[in-house]
């Protein structure tokens, strides 16, 4: 299978994206609420069942100079829970500047009329797509 999930873990929302290894492309799927450090597992389970990913990629928030920060621990805990829950390989990848890139993509889509202000909640899913696209571009074949 060639389906991969990417995640942008935040304290309030979890951005979820699906990617394809063959095309090295990704698209945002959903922004799932997070409460007390845990996402809405029911919604996440449903997405996993629908798409059947074989690998999970979690964005690791780092400081500008590449050091871990408090948010890094939350992403690592989430990655660990994902691996335990689904029994799939989980990769952590540098997510620096992914939110800014997602916001820029959203602004560009709004400027061309493709997105509306009410679509702003999809920025988290778009950030997950940015994270996943970067991972796919750097992943060795057969990964």
Secondary structure, DSSP 8 states (H G I E B T S, - for coil): --EEEEEEE-SSEEEEEEEETTTTEEEEEEEEEEETTEE-HHHHHHHHHHH--SEEEEEE-B-TTS-B-HHHHHHHHHHHHHHHHH--EEEEEE-TTHHHHHHHHHHHHHHTTS--GGGGGGHHHHHHHHHHHHHHHHS-TT-
